[in-house]
Amino acid sequence: MFRKGKSKLTRLLTFLCVIGCSAGLAALGACSTEIETKRGIESLAINSDGNLIATYTDGTTKDLGKVVGANGTNGTNGTNGTDGTQGDKGDQGDKGDKGDKGDKGDKGDKGDAGADGKGIVSAVVNEAGELIVTYTDETSVNLGKVVGENGKDGVDGTNGKDGEDGKDGTDGKDGVGIKSINLTEEGKLHIVYTDDSSVDVDVPTLSDTCEHTDEEVLVVREHTLKELGIYLHVCNDCGFTSVEYASHHHYEETTVAPTCTEEGYTAGVCTICGDNQDKHDIVEALGHVWGEERIVVEEGRTLCENGGMIVHTCEVCGVTEAKTESAMGHDVKEWMEASAPTLTKGGEIYGACERCGKKVTKALPALNEKDYTYTVIKAKENCSDTGEVEYTYTVDENNSFTYKVTLSPSSHKLHGKEMPDDKTYDSQKYPDIKVPVNVDHTCAGEGVWGVFVCDECGELVSVRVRDDHTYDESTFVREVPATCTTEGYKVYLCKVCGVEVEVPTEKLGHDFVYGDPIELEDGTYILEGKCSRCGETDTIKATKVEKIEATCMEEGKIIVTYVENGTEKTKELSVPKTAHKLNGELMPDDKTYDSKKYPGIKVPANVDLTCSGEGSMGVFYCDVCGELVMVKVKDDHKYDASSPIEEIPATCTEAGSKKYLCEVCGEEIEVVIEKLGHDFVYGDPIKLADGTYILRGTCSRCGETDTITAKAVATENATCQKEGRIIVTYMENGAEKTKIIVLPKTAHTHNGELMPDNKTYDSNKYPGIKVPVNVDLTCSGEGSMGVFYCDVCGELVTVRVRNDHKYTAEDIIASQPATCTENGWVEYKCSVCGETIREDIKATGHAYSFQILKAPTADAEGSILVLCSKCDHQDTIVLPALDAKNYQVTVTIAAGCQSEGEAIYVYTDKTYGYTYKTTVVLPMLGHTEYVEGKTKTYTWIIDNAEYTGYICETCGQMIVVNVTELEGSIYGTYEFISEEGFKLSLAFHRNGTFEFEQNGISVEGTWSLQEDGTYVLTTDDGSIKATLENGTFTLFFDDESYSLIKA
């Protein structure tokens, strides 16, 4: 906006132009061709820097200085500067009376040349804000101050805490320009300004004889496409001034290239206003070349779940357009199985959304013929057969999951219930089991045979059936009482058949009685209980612990809360008072203190300090309660360290001591000697089952043992031709050492197997061992001689070979079964040769089961408990912390800018072959950073809001960094508060939802814009209409309406 003072300057300059031209022409009378053309002002304009630019009629320009101050930074408004004062208007002289017309005189002599007329050369505002006008006769005049003083800047306030955004400052005053110029009936120039003020300016009167052929034109305002220009015509001969409203076009032949939205053409284009005429050679608009569509990322919503925007940018002109989309749902291209369904339990599949990157899960129903395509691979003919079927679940055209199910042999069914044929059934409960008429019912033994028709296969099935036994308390025999953990039973005699009938009794369950809470090392509390019936123990963890600390003045409390049989209970523990404190240290009063270590303990002047017994009495003031506290205090003993009266030597693990007599008090003193520590001597390396080597050592002083794990192992393998070596490197007391184990030559090799020559081989298992034709093969003794060629050295090797001994169970003399880790044996008499044979039976090996004790994390190890089902073997596998070094990592869902990913980590233990598998969440990547002023941005307008965003280099989506609500935007919060305190609040969101609150009660719904410009708000209870006008949102409830103002 222009300032008022500046518009006065414009008015004054325009006035001077008119007066200057008029005065100059009046002095000249009729213009002479000998007088040069004077320069006038053609137009005045303020450029972008706030300077006033005068353009003269000869085409030259002049910068008249700054008339618009630079925009200040927002803050406290300075006081408006006062307007510069306008110079006083000079008085107009009285008009003389018109004289009588005289007679025409004789033609006079030619007069002298008239004096030069005076015109304006320049008008300049100096640094003091004064207007200096220079005329063509080189004289100048100061017309006074025309620029108002700038208001002083407000005093800076002290920096305070960030507060709420301040209200918008008031707009500055509008500048004043020329609105119109007209000639009045009185012959004055009437100038109307844009603030509706006006001024009348005297102009020379119209000459009766002048034809105004020599005019200068002053451009007051150039014309535009929408508005006529204002031009002042001043006659150079008589000074007459007239006003013209017109458009003075200046056309030049111009070719305009087509754009995306505008046609191209060649035409005469006005250099002033851009108007064109005689348009030809028209080229159609090129149309936009749209780039890739990009999803707009807004905080708190996704296109898949909430709906949103999609934008694209023209690659030619750079314009960005947007369209809104309702929630599109996730788009998963590839589904993976998380858990397989069964016939009784559903499963789950998962995948990553192609649009938003989120993990999407989908439940698979339990296997059934409704949700799955059911295919019979192998049909069951009857209940006792096996069969195979397939269940196929189709997710979409690219994803399906198939599960094979083996149909096991099943029991026959009666009325839908399985009826195993190894069971005896109650005739009263199963009346459809028919007993032949020639068979008597009984309750004895296994009953009698009956038959039924199977529901499934239609076969006639035979089962045992009997009547119920008849008994009562009069036939009670004995009882096995129920215990806490096992059922009992009572035995009765059947009155019909006399058989004993067992009737079960339910187990009792434990009756635990819990003691006082016990604190563990980790600070938690437990309660240990003991069953009053069986003595079984139980432990309950406390659910809550409240501590009231004890002091030297008051006892403390520990209040422990726990749950027993579903009921929450509490127990209190008393904490005794603490000892008093001196310099922050607890000082129990049953202890004797060293006077030198505790100078704060004062000994009364009338008490002698001694080193004997419990010392002397001393006192100190407690740090906490301020009370005077009495304790025992004494001096150090004095003795000769070289003359102990008794000595207990220190060992490797325990400290020793020396005893002395005090030279002052004669008391016996004990001095502690530090323990010696072990002196281990290590033997040869030992290889473990996992391939590592250890060295076991024995202490030379006490015999204690120790184990060192080898740091490195290098192996040179032995063959049947040369010895091998194992070089073991280990650390002992910080020093690196090595030991070498010599490996003897190996046995010769036959078909890849080592064949020691001190062993007898089975001819049936080793057919490659050849027995000479003149040697009889036997199973007795060490067998016969055989030979083979070594695979490695090619030498002919001799070994013993024999047939297998043969025996039956009757031939076994003794045996020892094999265990998991130890071989067994069997001793028998060969049924062929009669020899007594003892054969080894290999150890069976462990049957392991694995239990996760602690799952590993990225920062901590985990552990697996290993148990053998056949013996009491137990071990622990240490799982390393989760990392890519120790685990095989497979990324199943890649992390995105706004979504977490998933990876499967797999670790295989070499000792037990156990494989641990877990899923790890991968952190989201985050969008590429937006740097204001550096990152390229895009702008688009939709739903009366202007958006600014940038393209993420990682995901290629458009990230919103700013939203500016435009006039007419519905988004935001509207409020209504009545005088009685009745309050309505309505908040609109961009995803088409709203929140309505009435005196603390909230309702959510959706809104939509209708074709007639009204809005409809819909909730579960119905719909209401509303209108939005000038920031006021009006709701219509039946016959009432409420107007809510935008907050």
ABEGO torsion letter per residue (X at the ends): XBBAAAAAAAAAAAAAAAAAAAAAAAAAEBBBAABBBBBBBABBBBBAAGBBBBBBAAGBBBBAEBABBBBBBBEBBBBBBBBBBBBBBBBBBBBBBBBBBBBBBBBBBBBBBBBBBBBBABBBBBAAGBBBBBBAAGBBBBAEBABBBBBBBBBBBBBBBBBBBBBBBBBBBBBBBBABBBBBAAGBBBBBBAAGBBBBBBBBBBBAABAGABBBBBBABBBBAABBBBBBBBBAAAGBBBBBBBBBBBBBBBBBBBBAABBBBBBBBBAAAGBBBGBBGBBBBAEBBBBBBBBBBBBGBBAAAAEEBBBBBBAAAGBBBBBBBBBAEBBBABBBBABBBBAABBBBBBBBBAAAGBBBBBBBBBBBAAABBBBBABBBABAABBBBBBBBBBABAABBBBBBBBBBBBBBBBGGBBBBAABBBBAAABAABBBBAABBBBABEAEBBBBBBBAAAGBBBBBBBBBBBBBBAAABABBBBBBAABBBBBBBBBAAAGBBBBBBBBBAEBBBBBBBBBBBAAGBBBBBBBBAAAGBBBBBBBABBBBBBBBAABBBBBBBBBBBGGBBBBBBBBBBBBBBBBGGBBBBAABBBBAAABAABBBBAABBBBABEAEBBBBBBBAAAGBBBBBBBBBBBBBBAABBABBBBBBAABBBBBBBBBAAAGBBBBBBBBBAEBBBBBBBBBBBAAGBBBBBBBBAAAGBBBBBBBABBBBBBBBAABBBBBBBBBBBGGBBBBBBBBBBBBBBBBGGBBBBAABBBBAAABAABBBBAABBBBABEAEBBBBBBBAAAGBBBBBBBBBBBBBBAAABABBBBBBAABBBBBBBBBAAAGBBBBBBBBBAEBBBBBBBABBBBAABBBBBBBBBAABABBBBBBBBBBBAAABBBBBABBBBAABBBBBBBBBBBAAAGBBBBBBBBBBBAEBBBBBBGABBBBBBBBGGBBBBBBBBAAAGBBBBABBBBBBGBABEBBBBBBAAGBBBBBBBBAAGBBBBBBGGBBBBBBBBBBAAGBBBBBBAAEBBBBBBBGGBBBBBBEABBBBBBBX
